[in-house]
């Protein structure tokens, strides 16, 4: 029995040795085949691999900064822009002070200047809930009504109240109805003009560049209306006199239209026909 077990172990050991010999032989054979069929070929990079066909100027390929100072320039630029904006606001305030404007006229002027930086587009939409634009789609009368509303004068309510109390001055037949609609009529250029004719200081519509008092007559914050079709008052456009002027001293106008697409400061006072010039609210007389 013991001899049988020893013989079985002996045969098992012999089988393992043969298996190892076979594995070693196959590995050697594979290595030999690789060596026979593999040939190393030298690879050389092209000399112009990293060269460009375009000769760029050196200034476009190098950064004008030293290591460790990246970003400092942009911060300095941002600070400079902020300082410039502050100085500009101070200059506007000083200019407005020199014009002897009322506090309300100053507020109106500064509000209109702020609109120049806002993302407002020209277009007409109805706003039954607010009466004022609740998005960035405005018409020319919105520039006037929103600005005055922001300064404490709810033009929508004021025009509606005036229309109810003075129906004879607001002919509704032009609208094809008998009653006023608050959120629509306050934005109507025809009714806005009627309201300011009744409630504002009515000023001349002729700008005389030779008049020494023109800066007193045409002040920043004044409301102006322009006519483009005498047979269609709904084509009139309104805006505000700006505190800035062209090279000849003629004031610019802050307004929006289909021509300008956004609230813009334009040199149009002598180009368009002026049909309305108002100062609202009426200045107090000492």
Backbone as JSON, one array per atom type, in Angstrom:
{
  "sequence": "XXXXXXXXXXXXXXXXXXXXXXXXXXXXXXXXXXXXXXXXXXXXXXXXXXXXXXXXXXXXXXXXXXXXXXXXXXXXXXXXXXXXXXXXXXXXXXXXXXXXXXXXXXXXXXXXXXXXXXXXXXXXXXXXXXXXXXXXXXXXXXXXXXXXXXXXXXXXXXXXXXXXXXXXXXXXXXXXXXXXXXXXXXXXXXXXXXXXXXXXXXXXXXXXXXXXXXXXXXXXXXXXXXXXXXXXXXXXXXXXXXXXXXXXXXXXXXXXXXXXXXXXXXXXXXXXXXXXXXXXXXXXXX",
  "N": [[0.84, -1.21, 0.0], [1.89, 1.24, 0.81], [3.96, 1.42, -1.05], [2.5, 1.76, -3.35], [1.41, 4.3, -3.02], [3.69, 5.88, -2.97], [4.61, 5.52, -5.58], [2.53, 6.74, -6.99], [2.81, 9.46, -6.2], [5.29, 9.91, -7.29], [4.87, 9.71, -10.02], [3.17, 11.89, -10.33], [4.86, 14.05, -9.73], [6.64, 13.84, -11.85], [4.96, 14.48, -13.99], [4.38, 17.23, -13.44], [6.93, 18.3, -13.82], [7.34, 17.84, -16.55], [5.32, 19.5, -17.53], [6.21, 22.03, -16.77], [8.56, 22.13, -18.29], [7.48, 22.2, -20.83], [6.11, 24.69, -20.82], [8.24, 26.47, -20.47], [9.62, 25.95, -22.82], [7.79, 26.79, -24.78], [7.66, 29.57, -24.19], [10.27, 30.28, -24.77], [10.3, 29.73, -27.47], [8.44, 31.59, -28.45], [9.74, 33.99, -27.87], [11.92, 33.73, -29.55], [10.72, 33.8, -32.06], [9.71, 36.44, -32.09], [12.08, 37.86, -32.07], [13.14, 37.18, -34.51], [11.31, 38.23, -36.42], [10.89, 40.87, -35.72], [12.05, 44.05, -36.45], [13.91, 46.83, -35.69], [13.21, 50.1, -36.5], [14.61, 53.2, -37.07], [13.2, 56.36, -35.94], [12.59, 59.64, -36.91], [11.92, 62.94, -35.98], [10.24, 65.45, -37.92], [12.03, 68.33, -39.05], [10.69, 70.77, -39.18], [8.52, 70.54, -37.63], [7.48, 72.01, -35.43], [7.36, 74.55, -36.39], [5.85, 77.5, -37.85], [3.87, 78.37, -40.69], [3.15, 80.96, -40.87], [4.43, 84.11, -40.19], [4.28, 85.37, -37.24], [4.04, 88.48, -35.51], [6.31, 89.36, -32.88], [5.14, 90.57, -30.68], [2.59, 89.48, -30.52], [3.0, 86.97, -29.65], [4.1, 86.93, -27.19], [3.6, 87.58, -23.7], [2.9, 90.58, -22.11], [3.89, 90.8, -19.35], [5.24, 90.14, -16.1], [6.37, 87.21, -14.31], [4.22, 86.1, -11.74], [2.74, 88.4, -11.57], [0.41, 88.27, -12.92], [-2.89, 89.19, -13.76], [-2.9, 91.44, -12.17], [-2.92, 93.66, -13.77], [-5.5, 93.62, -14.91], [-7.04, 94.04, -12.64], [-6.2, 96.57, -11.97], [-7.14, 97.94, -14.21], [-9.9, 97.61, -13.87], [-10.26, 99.0, -11.48], [-9.53, 101.52, -12.4], [-11.55, 102.01, -14.27], [-13.76, 102.08, -12.57], [-13.11, 104.29, -10.97], [-13.17, 106.2, -12.97], [-15.86, 106.16, -13.68], [-16.99, 107.09, -11.29], [-15.88, 109.64, -11.19], [-17.05, 110.66, -13.46], [-19.77, 110.67, -12.76], [-19.59, 112.53, -10.7], [-18.83, 114.74, -12.19], [-21.11, 115.12, -13.76], [-22.93, 115.75, -11.73], [-21.81, 118.12, -10.8], [-22.04, 119.68, -13.11], [-24.81, 119.78, -13.36], [-25.42, 121.16, -11.04], [-24.36, 123.64, -11.67], [-26.16, 124.51, -13.53], [-28.33, 125.32, -12.2], [-30.62, 123.76, -11.61], [-33.75, 122.37, -10.49], [-34.22, 120.13, -7.7], [-35.8, 117.99, -8.49], [-35.56, 118.07, -11.29], [-32.87, 117.42, -11.5], [-32.89, 114.79, -10.5], [-34.5, 113.56, -12.45], [-32.89, 113.88, -14.72], [-30.57, 112.39, -14.04], [-31.72, 109.86, -13.84], [-32.52, 109.36, -16.49], [-30.04, 109.21, -17.72], [-29.08, 106.87, -16.59], [-30.6, 104.99, -17.92], [-29.35, 104.66, -20.34], [-27.43, 102.74, -20.02], [-28.79, 100.43, -19.65], [-30.24, 97.29, -20.7], [-32.36, 97.72, -22.87], [-34.86, 97.29, -25.28], [-36.36, 98.4, -28.35], [-39.84, 98.26, -28.87], [-43.31, 97.27, -28.91], [-45.43, 96.26, -26.37], [-48.22, 95.14, -24.43], [-49.05, 95.9, -21.07], [-51.07, 94.97, -18.93], [-51.19, 94.42, -16.19], [-49.35, 96.01, -14.83], [-49.1, 98.46, -16.13], [-46.82, 99.83, -16.63], [-43.74, 99.02, -18.36], [-42.87, 95.67, -17.82], [-40.79, 94.25, -18.65], [-37.92, 94.31, -20.84], [-38.82, 95.57, -23.14], [-39.62, 98.44, -24.72], [-41.41, 101.49, -25.61], [-41.24, 104.88, -26.94], [-42.68, 106.59, -25.22], [-42.58, 105.2, -22.86], [-40.05, 105.63, -21.85], [-40.33, 108.19, -20.88], [-42.54, 108.01, -19.05], [-41.75, 105.95, -17.24], [-39.37, 106.97, -16.19], [-40.3, 109.33, -14.89], [-42.05, 108.14, -13.09], [-40.25, 106.71, -11.5], [-39.15, 108.84, -10.25], [-41.08, 109.64, -8.54], [-43.53, 110.4, -9.62], [-46.39, 109.19, -10.6], [-47.21, 108.63, -13.58], [-49.07, 107.1, -15.02], [-51.34, 106.9, -13.33], [-51.81, 109.63, -12.93], [-52.34, 110.65, -15.52], [-54.61, 109.14, -16.2], [-56.44, 109.97, -14.23], [-56.62, 112.69, -14.89], [-57.74, 112.49, -17.42], [-60.25, 111.45, -16.84], [-61.38, 113.53, -15.37], [-61.28, 115.67, -17.11], [-62.59, 115.31, -19.69], [-63.19, 116.62, -22.04], [-60.81, 117.59, -23.01], [-59.48, 115.4, -23.87], [-60.08, 113.87, -26.46], [-61.82, 111.01, -27.03], [-62.73, 109.86, -29.3], [-60.77, 109.56, -31.13], [-59.66, 107.19, -30.48], [-61.69, 105.5, -30.91], [-63.46, 104.82, -28.9], [-65.32, 105.41, -25.8], [-64.5, 105.59, -23.18], [-61.67, 105.91, -20.99], [-58.71, 103.87, -20.86], [-56.68, 102.88, -18.43], [-54.06, 101.57, -18.36], [-53.32, 101.62, -20.98], [-53.77, 104.16, -22.25], [-52.08, 105.93, -20.9], [-49.65, 105.44, -21.96], [-49.87, 106.3, -24.46], [-48.76, 108.37, -27.0], [-50.13, 110.61, -27.96], [-51.99, 111.23, -25.9], [-50.24, 111.61, -23.78], [-48.92, 113.95, -24.58], [-51.09, 115.71, -24.51], [-51.64, 115.67, -21.76], [-49.31, 116.86, -20.64], [-49.45, 119.39, -21.8], [-51.52, 120.42, -20.4], [-50.68, 120.28, -17.74], [-47.98, 120.8, -17.32], [-45.07, 123.0, -17.48], [-45.2, 124.84, -20.3], [-43.04, 125.18, -22.95], [-41.03, 126.88, -25.46], [-40.93, 125.62, -28.85], [-39.01, 126.15, -30.62], [-35.65, 126.09, -31.27], [-33.15, 128.31, -30.71], [-30.02, 128.9, -31.62], [-28.56, 131.17, -31.32], [-29.56, 132.48, -29.18], [-28.94, 133.84, -26.06], [-30.04, 132.93, -23.75], [-30.64, 130.3, -24.12], [-29.78, 128.03, -22.72], [-31.15, 128.18, -20.4], [-33.72, 127.95, -21.26], [-33.8, 125.51, -22.59], [-33.4, 122.92, -20.81], [-31.66, 120.22, -19.1], [-33.51, 117.25, -18.62], [-35.9, 118.29, -19.49], [-38.9, 117.59, -21.31], [-39.43, 116.48, -24.6], [-41.23, 116.34, -27.71], [-41.39, 114.88, -30.92], [-42.46, 115.36, -34.29], [-43.41, 113.31, -37.02], [-45.25, 112.78, -38.93], [-47.68, 114.82, -39.86], [-50.34, 114.22, -40.18], [-50.76, 112.02, -38.68], [-50.76, 111.68, -35.48], [-49.94, 109.63, -33.86], [-47.51, 108.78, -34.62], [-45.68, 110.39, -33.5], [-42.77, 110.94, -31.45], [-41.28, 110.75, -28.21], [-38.97, 112.17, -25.77], [-36.13, 112.98, -23.61], [-34.34, 115.99, -22.81], [-30.86, 115.98, -22.84], [-28.06, 116.31, -20.52], [-25.79, 116.66, -21.93], [-24.18, 118.0, -24.87], [-23.83, 118.7, -28.44], [-20.98, 119.5, -30.58], [-21.54, 122.08, -31.22], [-22.91, 123.05, -29.12], [-25.57, 122.39, -29.0], [-28.15, 120.75, -27.32], [-28.18, 117.18, -26.71], [-30.48, 114.43, -27.19], [-32.22, 112.12, -25.2], [-33.64, 109.14, -25.94], [-35.81, 106.55, -27.32], [-36.32, 104.55, -30.22], [-37.54, 102.98, -33.27], [-35.54, 103.36, -35.02], [-33.16, 103.66, -33.55], [-33.17, 101.45, -31.9], [-32.56, 100.99, -29.19], [-32.43, 102.61, -25.92], [-31.05, 105.69, -26.44], [-28.58, 108.28, -26.77], [-28.9, 110.97, -28.69], [-28.15, 113.13, -31.47], [-30.4, 114.99, -32.45], [-32.05, 117.17, -32.12], [-32.25, 119.47, -33.73], [-32.77, 118.29, -36.07], [-35.16, 116.84, -36.21], [-38.71, 117.65, -36.3], [-39.93, 119.64, -33.81], [-42.67, 119.36, -31.7], [-43.55, 119.56, -29.18], [-42.57, 120.81, -26.01], [-41.75, 120.54, -22.77], [-41.67, 121.18, -19.22], [-41.64, 119.25, -16.47], [-42.33, 118.24, -13.13], [-44.15, 121.4, -12.92], [-41.99, 124.08, -12.33], [-41.46, 125.59, -9.12], [-42.42, 128.89, -8.34], [-40.79, 131.59, -6.91]],
  "CA": [[0.0, 0.0, 0.0], [2.82, 2.39, 0.88], [4.68, 1.51, -2.33], [1.57, 2.29, -4.36], [1.28, 5.75, -2.79], [4.93, 6.52, -3.4], [4.65, 5.5, -7.05], [1.57, 7.75, -7.49], [3.42, 10.76, -6.0], [6.43, 10.03, -8.21], [4.33, 10.0, -11.36], [2.63, 13.26, -10.31], [5.99, 14.97, -9.81], [7.16, 13.76, -13.21], [4.02, 15.22, -14.84], [4.61, 18.66, -13.19], [8.21, 18.69, -14.45], [7.1, 17.92, -18.0], [4.49, 20.68, -17.8], [7.09, 23.2, -16.65], [9.45, 22.11, -19.45], [6.69, 22.61, -22.0], [5.85, 26.13, -20.71], [9.51, 27.16, -20.73], [9.94, 25.79, -24.24], [6.9, 27.66, -25.56], [8.07, 30.95, -23.97], [11.51, 30.46, -25.53], [9.94, 29.72, -28.88], [7.79, 32.86, -28.75], [10.78, 35.01, -27.86], [12.73, 33.52, -30.74], [9.93, 34.26, -33.21], [9.68, 37.89, -32.03], [13.4, 38.37, -32.42], [13.37, 36.97, -35.94], [10.44, 39.05, -37.25], [10.89, 42.28, -35.29], [13.2, 44.84, -36.85], [13.81, 48.2, -35.17], [13.42, 51.14, -37.49], [14.8, 54.53, -36.43], [12.17, 57.37, -36.26], [13.14, 60.98, -36.76], [10.91, 64.0, -36.07], [10.52, 66.46, -38.96], [12.71, 69.51, -38.53], [9.78, 71.92, -39.14], [7.28, 70.12, -36.98], [7.0, 73.05, -34.53], [7.46, 75.86, -37.03], [4.6, 77.95, -38.43], [3.99, 78.95, -42.01], [2.86, 82.38, -40.73], [5.38, 84.82, -39.35], [3.57, 86.25, -36.32], [4.9, 89.45, -34.81], [6.7, 88.92, -31.55], [4.23, 91.12, -29.68], [1.4, 88.65, -30.41], [3.38, 85.67, -29.12], [4.61, 87.08, -25.83], [2.74, 88.29, -22.77], [3.56, 91.75, -21.55], [3.78, 90.77, -17.89], [6.27, 89.34, -15.45], [5.83, 86.1, -13.54], [3.73, 86.45, -10.41], [1.97, 89.62, -11.61], [-0.75, 88.06, -13.77], [-4.15, 89.6, -13.14], [-2.81, 92.74, -11.52], [-3.31, 94.66, -14.76], [-6.96, 93.65, -15.05], [-7.58, 94.66, -11.44], [-5.93, 98.0, -12.07], [-8.06, 98.48, -15.21], [-11.24, 97.66, -13.26], [-10.25, 100.13, -10.54], [-9.5, 102.76, -13.18], [-12.89, 102.22, -14.83], [-14.65, 102.47, -11.48], [-12.77, 105.66, -10.62], [-13.63, 107.04, -14.07], [-17.32, 106.27, -13.57], [-17.28, 107.95, -10.15], [-15.55, 111.01, -11.57], [-18.04, 111.09, -14.43], [-20.97, 111.02, -12.0], [-19.32, 113.78, -10.01], [-18.84, 115.81, -13.19], [-22.51, 115.37, -14.09], [-23.54, 116.44, -10.6], [-21.3, 119.49, -10.79], [-22.63, 120.37, -14.24], [-26.21, 120.03, -13.05], [-25.43, 122.21, -10.03], [-24.07, 124.92, -12.32], [-27.32, 124.89, -14.35], [-29.36, 125.81, -11.29], [-31.82, 122.95, -11.79], [-34.44, 121.95, -9.27], [-33.84, 118.78, -7.29], [-36.55, 117.04, -9.31], [-34.93, 118.04, -12.62], [-31.62, 116.68, -11.36], [-33.23, 113.37, -10.38], [-34.97, 113.1, -13.76], [-31.74, 113.82, -15.62], [-29.72, 111.26, -13.67], [-32.45, 108.63, -14.17], [-32.45, 109.14, -17.93], [-28.67, 108.79, -18.04], [-28.94, 105.47, -16.19], [-31.26, 104.15, -18.92], [-28.43, 104.43, -21.45], [-26.62, 101.56, -19.72], [-29.65, 99.27, -19.45], [-30.53, 96.48, -21.88], [-33.75, 97.99, -23.23], [-35.07, 97.18, -26.72], [-37.57, 99.07, -28.84], [-40.94, 97.38, -29.27], [-44.55, 97.55, -28.19], [-46.18, 95.2, -25.72], [-49.22, 95.64, -23.49], [-48.79, 95.46, -19.7], [-52.31, 95.26, -18.2], [-51.04, 94.28, -14.74], [-48.51, 97.05, -14.23], [-49.21, 99.74, -16.83], [-45.45, 100.16, -17.0], [-43.07, 97.82, -18.88], [-42.35, 94.71, -16.84], [-39.62, 93.61, -19.25], [-37.04, 95.29, -21.47], [-39.39, 96.01, -24.41], [-40.18, 99.76, -24.44], [-41.63, 102.49, -26.64], [-40.66, 106.17, -26.52], [-43.39, 107.16, -24.08], [-42.18, 104.48, -21.65], [-38.86, 106.31, -21.32], [-40.82, 109.35, -20.14], [-43.4, 107.64, -17.91], [-40.99, 105.17, -16.26], [-38.44, 107.9, -15.52], [-41.05, 110.17, -13.97], [-42.56, 107.28, -12.02], [-39.12, 106.45, -10.6], [-38.87, 110.09, -9.51], [-42.18, 109.92, -7.64], [-44.71, 110.9, -10.32], [-47.05, 108.05, -11.23], [-47.82, 109.19, -14.77], [-50.23, 106.31, -15.4], [-52.46, 107.33, -12.49], [-52.06, 111.05, -13.14], [-52.99, 110.84, -16.82], [-55.95, 108.55, -16.13], [-57.27, 110.87, -13.4], [-56.86, 113.92, -15.66], [-58.64, 112.15, -18.52], [-61.61, 111.29, -16.28], [-61.87, 114.82, -14.9], [-61.28, 116.66, -18.19], [-62.85, 114.51, -20.9], [-63.24, 117.48, -23.23], [-59.44, 117.8, -23.51], [-58.94, 114.11, -24.33], [-61.1, 113.31, -27.37], [-61.67, 109.56, -27.11], [-63.13, 109.35, -30.61], [-59.56, 109.2, -31.88], [-59.39, 105.79, -30.15], [-62.86, 104.71, -31.26], [-64.18, 104.4, -27.69], [-65.8, 106.54, -25.0], [-63.87, 105.61, -21.86], [-60.2, 105.75, -20.95], [-58.13, 102.64, -20.33], [-55.52, 103.4, -17.7], [-52.75, 101.0, -18.68], [-53.02, 101.84, -22.4], [-53.77, 105.57, -22.64], [-50.95, 106.66, -20.31], [-48.47, 105.2, -22.82], [-50.2, 106.84, -25.77], [-48.02, 109.61, -27.19], [-51.09, 111.7, -28.14], [-52.54, 111.61, -24.61], [-49.15, 112.16, -22.98], [-48.74, 115.35, -24.97], [-52.24, 116.45, -23.99], [-51.47, 115.8, -20.31], [-48.27, 117.85, -20.31], [-49.93, 120.7, -22.2], [-52.43, 120.88, -19.35], [-50.15, 120.21, -16.38], [-46.55, 121.12, -17.24], [-44.65, 124.29, -18.0], [-45.1, 124.74, -21.75], [-41.92, 125.99, -23.41], [-40.94, 127.06, -26.91], [-40.51, 124.47, -29.66], [-37.98, 126.65, -31.55], [-34.33, 126.21, -30.63], [-32.37, 129.39, -31.31], [-28.64, 128.73, -31.18], [-28.0, 132.5, -31.04], [-30.19, 133.02, -27.97], [-28.06, 133.72, -24.89], [-30.79, 132.25, -22.68], [-31.08, 128.97, -24.59], [-29.5, 127.0, -21.72], [-32.21, 128.26, -19.39], [-34.97, 127.53, -21.91], [-33.66, 124.08, -22.91], [-32.66, 122.37, -19.68], [-31.67, 118.76, -18.94], [-34.73, 116.76, -17.97], [-37.08, 118.75, -20.21], [-39.53, 116.59, -22.17], [-39.67, 116.95, -25.96], [-41.92, 115.43, -28.62], [-41.08, 115.14, -32.32], [-43.49, 114.96, -35.24], [-42.91, 112.72, -38.26], [-46.37, 112.77, -39.87], [-48.66, 115.75, -39.29], [-51.67, 113.62, -40.27], [-50.84, 110.86, -37.78], [-50.08, 112.04, -34.22], [-49.41, 108.45, -33.18], [-46.13, 108.56, -35.06], [-44.79, 111.26, -32.72], [-41.86, 110.28, -30.51], [-40.89, 111.61, -27.1], [-37.69, 111.91, -25.11], [-35.66, 113.98, -22.63], [-33.14, 116.76, -23.11], [-29.7, 115.44, -22.12], [-27.15, 117.34, -20.01], [-24.65, 116.79, -22.85], [-24.49, 118.71, -26.11], [-22.89, 118.45, -29.54], [-19.85, 120.43, -30.64], [-22.06, 123.45, -31.37], [-23.62, 123.42, -27.92], [-26.98, 122.0, -29.08], [-28.33, 119.58, -26.45], [-28.55, 115.88, -27.25], [-31.78, 113.95, -26.72], [-32.24, 110.72, -24.75], [-34.91, 108.6, -26.43], [-35.76, 105.24, -27.96], [-37.16, 104.49, -31.42], [-37.22, 101.85, -34.14], [-34.28, 103.7, -35.7], [-32.0, 103.47, -32.67], [-33.3, 100.09, -31.34], [-32.39, 101.0, -27.73], [-32.38, 103.97, -25.37], [-29.82, 106.26, -26.98], [-28.35, 109.72, -26.66], [-28.76, 111.26, -30.11], [-28.08, 114.53, -31.91], [-31.56, 115.1, -33.35], [-32.92, 118.27, -31.71], [-32.46, 120.37, -34.86], [-33.07, 117.5, -37.27], [-36.58, 116.49, -36.18], [-39.65, 118.74, -36.04], [-40.35, 119.63, -32.4], [-44.07, 119.78, -31.55], [-43.84, 119.71, -27.76], [-41.42, 121.02, -25.14], [-42.38, 120.72, -21.46], [-40.9, 120.96, -18.0], [-42.58, 118.67, -15.51], [-43.46, 119.09, -12.76], [-43.92, 122.83, -13.1], [-41.09, 124.63, -11.27], [-42.08, 126.53, -8.17], [-42.02, 130.3, -8.55], [-40.62, 132.3, -5.63]],
  "C": [[0.87, 1.25, 0.0], [3.57, 2.54, -0.42], [3.78, 2.11, -3.42], [1.45, 3.82, -4.23], [2.53, 6.47, -3.26], [5.02, 6.59, -4.92], [3.71, 6.59, -7.63], [2.16, 9.15, -7.35], [4.56, 11.0, -7.0], [5.94, 10.4, -9.61], [3.77, 11.44, -11.44], [3.74, 14.29, -10.43], [6.58, 15.01, -11.21], [6.27, 14.58, -14.16], [4.19, 16.73, -14.67], [5.87, 19.14, -13.87], [8.05, 18.81, -15.95], [6.3, 19.18, -18.38], [5.32, 21.96, -17.75], [8.02, 23.29, -17.85], [8.72, 22.61, -20.69], [6.46, 24.12, -21.99], [7.11, 26.92, -21.02], [9.86, 27.11, -22.21], [9.09, 26.71, -25.1], [7.28, 29.13, -25.4], [9.33, 31.26, -24.76], [11.22, 30.55, -27.02], [9.29, 31.04, -29.3], [8.79, 34.01, -28.8], [11.64, 34.93, -29.12], [12.01, 34.06, -31.98], [9.9, 35.8, -33.26], [11.0, 38.49, -32.48], [13.66, 38.26, -33.91], [12.59, 37.98, -36.78], [10.43, 40.53, -36.87], [12.18, 42.96, -35.72], [12.99, 46.29, -36.39], [14.14, 49.21, -36.25], [13.56, 52.48, -36.8], [13.73, 55.51, -36.9], [12.74, 58.74, -35.96], [12.02, 62.01, -36.94], [11.25, 64.98, -37.19], [11.11, 67.72, -38.33], [11.75, 70.69, -38.35], [8.46, 71.58, -38.47], [6.66, 71.25, -36.15], [7.15, 74.45, -35.12], [6.14, 76.21, -37.68], [4.85, 78.54, -39.8], [3.75, 80.45, -41.97], [3.87, 83.02, -39.78], [4.62, 85.8, -38.48], [4.53, 87.27, -35.73], [5.17, 88.99, -33.39], [5.7, 89.38, -30.49], [2.99, 90.27, -29.49], [1.71, 87.3, -29.78], [3.89, 85.73, -27.7], [3.63, 87.86, -24.98], [3.5, 89.43, -22.13], [3.34, 91.8, -20.04], [4.92, 89.92, -17.34], [5.63, 88.28, -14.59], [5.43, 86.56, -12.14], [2.89, 87.7, -10.38], [0.75, 89.48, -12.5], [-2.0, 88.45, -13.02], [-4.09, 90.97, -12.5], [-3.24, 93.85, -12.47], [-4.8, 94.79, -14.88], [-7.61, 94.29, -13.83], [-7.37, 96.17, -11.48], [-6.87, 98.65, -13.08], [-9.46, 98.63, -14.63], [-11.33, 98.83, -12.28], [-10.29, 101.46, -11.28], [-10.86, 103.07, -13.78], [-13.87, 102.69, -13.76], [-14.4, 103.92, -11.07], [-13.28, 106.63, -11.68], [-15.13, 107.25, -14.0], [-17.72, 107.2, -12.42], [-17.01, 109.41, -10.5], [-16.57, 111.56, -12.55], [-19.34, 111.49, -13.74], [-20.79, 112.34, -11.26], [-19.36, 114.96, -10.97], [-20.28, 116.17, -13.57], [-23.19, 116.16, -12.98], [-23.11, 117.89, -10.55], [-21.92, 120.31, -11.92], [-24.09, 120.73, -13.95], [-26.35, 121.13, -12.0], [-25.26, 123.58, -10.68], [-25.25, 125.41, -13.16], [-28.48, 125.38, -13.5], [-30.69, 125.08, -11.49], [-32.46, 122.67, -10.44], [-33.99, 120.54, -8.93], [-34.55, 117.73, -8.13], [-35.93, 116.92, -10.69], [-33.6, 117.28, -12.58], [-31.89, 115.18, -11.3], [-33.66, 112.8, -11.73], [-33.8, 112.92, -14.71], [-30.85, 112.61, -15.31], [-30.39, 109.93, -13.99], [-32.38, 108.33, -15.66], [-31.06, 108.69, -18.36], [-28.45, 107.32, -17.68], [-29.55, 104.53, -17.23], [-30.34, 103.81, -20.09], [-27.61, 103.16, -21.26], [-27.46, 100.3, -19.55], [-29.97, 98.59, -20.78], [-32.01, 96.6, -22.23], [-33.86, 97.99, -24.76], [-36.36, 97.88, -27.12], [-38.6, 98.05, -29.29], [-42.16, 97.68, -28.42], [-45.18, 96.27, -27.66], [-47.16, 95.84, -24.74], [-48.96, 95.05, -22.11], [-50.0, 95.78, -18.82], [-52.16, 95.19, -16.68], [-50.3, 95.45, -14.1], [-48.73, 98.43, -14.86], [-47.87, 100.27, -17.29], [-44.77, 98.89, -17.52], [-42.53, 96.94, -17.76], [-41.21, 93.88, -17.43], [-38.8, 94.7, -19.95], [-37.52, 95.73, -22.85], [-40.15, 97.31, -24.17], [-40.49, 100.51, -25.74], [-41.17, 103.84, -26.1], [-41.36, 106.76, -25.3], [-43.06, 106.45, -22.77], [-40.95, 105.13, -21.02], [-39.29, 107.48, -20.44], [-41.58, 108.92, -18.88], [-42.64, 106.87, -16.84], [-40.04, 106.08, -15.48], [-39.17, 108.76, -14.5], [-41.62, 109.36, -12.81], [-41.46, 106.97, -11.01], [-38.77, 107.67, -9.76], [-40.05, 110.51, -8.64], [-43.45, 110.44, -8.28], [-45.32, 109.76, -11.13], [-47.86, 108.54, -12.43], [-49.06, 108.41, -15.2], [-51.46, 106.76, -14.63], [-52.83, 108.78, -12.77], [-52.78, 111.32, -14.46], [-54.42, 110.31, -16.79], [-56.9, 109.46, -15.35], [-57.62, 112.14, -14.18], [-57.82, 113.67, -16.81], [-60.08, 112.02, -18.03], [-62.21, 112.65, -15.92], [-61.99, 115.86, -16.0], [-61.45, 115.95, -19.54], [-62.82, 115.35, -22.16], [-61.86, 117.72, -23.84], [-58.79, 116.51, -24.04], [-59.98, 113.44, -25.23], [-60.9, 111.82, -27.59], [-62.07, 109.01, -28.47], [-61.93, 108.97, -31.47], [-59.17, 107.74, -31.63], [-60.57, 104.89, -30.5], [-63.61, 104.17, -30.06], [-64.51, 105.62, -26.85], [-65.11, 106.65, -23.64], [-62.37, 105.36, -21.95], [-59.82, 104.38, -20.39], [-56.78, 103.0, -19.73], [-54.19, 102.89, -18.24], [-52.37, 101.16, -20.16], [-52.82, 103.33, -22.69], [-52.59, 106.36, -22.06], [-49.67, 106.49, -21.13], [-48.69, 105.74, -24.22], [-49.54, 108.2, -25.94], [-48.97, 110.81, -27.32], [-51.63, 112.17, -26.8], [-51.46, 112.12, -23.66], [-48.94, 113.64, -23.29], [-49.87, 116.22, -24.43], [-52.09, 116.7, -22.48], [-50.45, 116.88, -19.96], [-48.66, 119.26, -20.75], [-50.83, 121.3, -21.11], [-51.72, 121.06, -18.01], [-48.66, 120.57, -16.23], [-46.29, 122.55, -17.67], [-44.41, 124.12, -19.5], [-44.03, 125.72, -22.24], [-41.88, 126.03, -24.94], [-40.48, 125.78, -27.61], [-39.45, 124.89, -30.69], [-36.66, 126.78, -30.79], [-33.51, 127.24, -31.39], [-30.95, 129.32, -30.77], [-27.98, 130.07, -30.84], [-28.56, 133.1, -29.75], [-29.29, 132.78, -26.76], [-28.73, 132.96, -23.75], [-31.2, 130.82, -23.04], [-30.83, 127.88, -23.55], [-30.5, 127.03, -20.57], [-33.53, 127.75, -19.96], [-34.96, 126.03, -22.19], [-32.78, 123.42, -21.84], [-32.68, 120.84, -19.68], [-32.9, 118.31, -18.17], [-36.0, 117.28, -18.6], [-37.59, 117.64, -21.13], [-39.78, 117.21, -23.54], [-40.4, 115.88, -26.76], [-41.62, 115.87, -30.05], [-42.18, 114.61, -33.21], [-42.86, 114.43, -36.52], [-43.99, 112.65, -39.34], [-47.47, 113.64, -39.27], [-50.09, 115.21, -39.33], [-51.84, 112.41, -39.34], [-50.07, 111.16, -36.5], [-49.49, 110.84, -33.49], [-48.0, 108.1, -33.63], [-45.15, 109.51, -34.36], [-43.93, 110.41, -31.79], [-41.46, 111.26, -29.42], [-39.54, 111.23, -26.51], [-37.36, 113.03, -24.14], [-34.45, 114.73, -23.19], [-32.0, 116.24, -22.23], [-28.85, 116.59, -21.55], [-25.94, 117.55, -20.93], [-25.11, 117.42, -24.16], [-23.5, 118.34, -27.2], [-21.83, 119.53, -29.57], [-20.29, 121.88, -30.79], [-22.86, 123.9, -30.16], [-25.09, 123.07, -27.93], [-27.18, 120.74, -28.24], [-28.66, 118.3, -27.22], [-29.89, 115.47, -26.64], [-31.66, 112.48, -26.34], [-33.61, 110.16, -25.07], [-34.7, 107.19, -26.98], [-36.7, 105.26, -29.16], [-36.78, 103.26, -32.22], [-35.91, 102.1, -34.88], [-33.07, 103.35, -34.84], [-32.01, 102.11, -31.95], [-33.22, 100.04, -29.82], [-32.42, 102.44, -27.24], [-31.01, 104.57, -25.72], [-29.77, 107.76, -26.74], [-27.99, 110.21, -28.06], [-28.77, 112.77, -30.37], [-29.18, 114.76, -32.94], [-32.43, 116.33, -33.06], [-33.22, 119.22, -32.87], [-32.8, 119.62, -36.13], [-34.55, 117.14, -37.35], [-37.43, 117.75, -35.94], [-40.18, 118.62, -34.62], [-41.8, 120.14, -32.32], [-44.46, 119.89, -30.08], [-42.57, 119.85, -26.95], [-41.97, 121.41, -23.76], [-41.37, 120.53, -20.34], [-41.87, 120.5, -16.92], [-41.8, 118.03, -14.36], [-43.12, 120.57, -12.94], [-43.02, 123.34, -11.97], [-41.83, 125.62, -10.39], [-41.52, 127.93, -8.39], [-41.95, 130.99, -7.19], [-41.46, 133.58, -5.61]]
}
